[in-house]
Amino acid sequence: MTSLSITFKALSDPNRRKILELLKKNSMSAGQIAKHFNITLPSLTHHFNILKQANLITQERNGQQIIYSLNLSVFEELMESYFKLFKK
């Protein structure tokens, strides 16, 4: 699967898009993000893993917590690829 396909697969799920929307405002711990969802922690971890696989988010350990952030460079690359696709 191409990186673009992986990215679109990651973006296809509403829960993952909501995670990205939350991280757009600021970096958050898994616990902070979980408060916005009514799904199990293993399900949320699955969504984090798909977003990480698509390189849309990064994680950093801060003591006992893992802090998630948007990987903005991937969004820039995605938009560049998207515009090239439709360029005349």
C-alpha positions in Angstrom: 0.0 0.0 0.0 1.4 3.4 -0.9 1.9 6.1 1.7 -0.9 8.1 0.1 -3.3 5.1 0.4 -2.3 4.6 4.1 -3.0 8.3 4.7 -6.4 8.2 3.1 -7.3 5.0 5.0 -6.3 6.7 8.2 -8.5 9.7 7.3 -11.5 7.6 6.4 -12.6 7.0 9.9 -14.6 9.6 11.8 -12.9 8.8 15.2 -9.5 9.3 13.7 -10.6 12.6 12.1 -11.9 13.7 15.5 -8.5 12.8 17.1 -6.8 15.0 14.5 -9.3 17.8 15.1 -8.5 17.7 18.8 -4.7 17.7 18.2 -5.1 20.6 15.8 -5.7 22.8 18.9 -2.8 21.5 21.0 -0.9 18.4 21.9 -2.7 16.1 24.3 -2.2 12.9 26.3 -4.0 9.7 25.5 -6.2 10.3 28.7 -7.1 13.8 27.6 -8.1 12.6 24.2 -10.1 9.6 25.6 -12.4 12.0 27.5 -13.8 13.1 24.1 -14.8 9.5 23.1 -17.2 6.8 24.2 -15.0 3.9 23.0 -12.7 1.5 24.8 -9.1 2.3 25.4 -7.9 -0.6 23.2 -10.0 0.8 20.4 -8.5 4.3 20.9 -5.0 2.8 20.9 -5.9 1.1 17.6 -6.8 4.5 16.1 -3.6 6.0 17.4 -1.6 3.2 15.8 -3.2 3.7 12.4 -2.6 7.5 12.6 1.0 6.8 13.6 1.4 4.3 10.7 0.2 7.0 8.4 2.7 9.4 10.1 -0.1 11.9 10.8 0.7 12.0 14.5 3.8 11.8 16.6 4.1 10.7 20.2 6.5 11.6 23.0 6.7 10.1 26.4 6.5 12.6 29.3 6.9 10.5 32.5 4.0 8.1 32.7 2.1 9.8 29.9 2.3 9.7 26.1 1.7 13.0 24.5 0.3 13.0 20.9 0.9 15.8 18.4 0.0 16.5 14.8 2.8 15.8 12.3 2.2 18.9 10.2 4.9 18.1 7.6 2.8 15.1 6.5 -0.2 17.3 6.0 1.9 19.6 3.8 3.1 16.6 1.7 -0.5 15.3 1.4 -1.8 18.6 0.1 1.1 18.9 -2.3 0.3 15.4 -3.7 -3.4 16.2 -3.8 -2.8 19.4 -5.8 -0.4 17.7 -8.2 -3.0 15.0 -8.8 -5.5 17.6 -10.1 -3.0 20.0 -11.8 -3.6 20.5 -15.5 
